[in-house]
Amino acid sequence: MAKQKVKNKKPSERWKKYKVDPSGKLIKSKSCPKCSEGIFMAEHKDRSYCGNCKYTEFKAK
């Protein structure tokens, strides 16, 4: 039998939500206030949105 081709998996984008500033502190993206610390909110142009509980915060103009 011929070998099956291996599909390349897209790496997890979970780690893009965390950043380290020059002083060594860990900075997290905004978490949902209703769900918990582990649920991040999506950043859109005019709002922040939680896909888990549908919580939305609109940004001031």
Secondary structure as UniProt FT lines:
FT   HELIX           14..17
FT   STRAND          18..20
FT   TURN            22..23
FT   STRAND          26..28
FT   TURN            37..38
FT   STRAND          42..43
FT   STRAND          47..49
FT   TURN            51..53
FT   STRAND          56..58
//
